[in-house]
């Protein structure tokens, strides 16, 4: 299929409020002017003091606006980033997973095997939790090694994890959740954007579509963060077959991982792998033509009219859906095959158009 591209437009126009015309000044007797002037001065002083107090109070309560782009460690759990609790960046501070905001409290980066914040303090394993402490290259509890899509602590051989039942407190766990979103961390740069991983860390939602979207996002996170795994991942997607356009293989694999494998595909045990994009429609779906008014849901399959046909998985539904897919139009330098992509394109001009959505029956 042909290459796909993402486009982004940011409005730049600004509205300005017109100035009000000056009001005419009326003549006032001197005594009343003095009295009124004093009264106005007192009122202005009171109002100014109140405004100063209010601005300080509000600033301490409301989340600040995003500053310039900074590094962050984004959790696989939807919308969360590694963060210093209550913006306290100092030794002993608790570390949590909080809403991504692009502020200094989330300025984490991997430097020489340590996870640092602002270059001054290091993420340190302390029992079952992690805290901030002054950086010390000799402290094994500050050593972190990339492990799959997670981070292994060299001091206790446990993995960085959002602890269950702990109000999103971050600690270390036994590394048996590296295939879940609890222990998935994506190094990225704050851009005001959120990834669309679903919030259940085990991908065990009762809704099949949500499970499919969760599994697709998990593969996207792995593909983004671990290029050395690309060959192994692609081997899984294509059931061990050599080079091919693998968009349909990817859809098949994700449905299998979500517990709903196809049963009449061409390959894989019991035919779970359907490698022809045009035949996905025969795998048990409800058809929705593009332009019918149907709003796609997470887990739906989107079919496009690229040369030979092309399929993608919806990971965020609604009027502006987000898709994840195998893109054979862009070569991955690791495998020499297609790359994985995420975007929101539904119309690519003469190259291809969205033709229909397929939703799991009963979803």
C-alpha positions, 0 to 999 in steps of 0.5 A: 500500500502507499505511504500515509501521512499525518497533518496538523493545523493550529489556528493562529488568529487572535481576537482582540477586545476593543477599547471602551471610549472614555467617559465624560468627567463631571464637575464635583465640589472640592470637599466631595472630591476629597472624600470620594478620592479617599474612599476610592483609595481605600477600596482600591487598596482592599481590592488590590490586597484581595487580588494578590491573595487570591492569585497566590491561593489559586496558583497553589491549587490549580494545575499550571499550564504546560511549559516548554517541551520536556522529556517524560516517562509516559505510562501505558495507563491512559493519560498518566506520566511518572510524576513527583507528588505535589510537585515536590522535587527533593530527596524523599519525595514520593513518586506517582503516576499522574495526569500528563501535564508537561511540567517540571514535576514530570521532567524524567529522563533516562541518563546513563542508566539512571532515571533523573528529574531535572538532572538533579535527583534520581529515581530510587527504589526504597523497599516496595516504593520508589522515591527521589534522592540525590543521584549517586552512580554507585547506588544500585537502587538508582540503576534502571535497565530497559527490559522489554517496554519496562524498566528493571531496577538493578538493586532489587531485580524488580520492575518499575510499576504502578502499584495496584490499589495505591492511588497510582503510587509508583514502586517496584513489582515482580516483573511479571506484568511486563506485558501489561500497562502497569509496567509499561513506560514510554520515553517521550517528549511532552507535546500536549498529546495523549496516547490512547491506551485503555485504562485497564492494565490487564487488557481484561475488559469485558468488552471485546472492542476495548480489549482489542484496542488495549492490545493494539496500543500495547503493541504500539508501545512496544514497537515505539520503545524497543526497536531491537524487538521489531523482528521478533514482533513481526515474526509473531504478527505474520505467523513466522512468514517472510516479508509481506504487507502485514496490515491484515496479519496485525489485525489478526494477531491483535484479535487473537491476543484479545481472546477472539482469534479468527478461525478461517484464516489462511495461516496460523494454528486453527487459521487465526492469521488472515493475511488478506485485508479484503477477507477480514470482512468474512471473519465475523463482523458487522459492516458499517459503510463510510458516510453512513453516520456510524461512529467507530468504537475502539476495536473496530477494523477500518478498511481503506481503498489503498492499492490491494486493500488495507486495514487498521484498528480503531484505538479511539472511537468517535467523530475523530478516530485514531488508528494503529496499523502496519504501514507497508508504505514506510520501511522499518530500517530494522526489519526491512519490512513495513513500519507500524504507525498511528494517525487519524487519516480517513482520507488520503486523496487519490491514494486511498479512502476509508470505505467501511468499518467492521465492528465485532458482532455483539460489541 
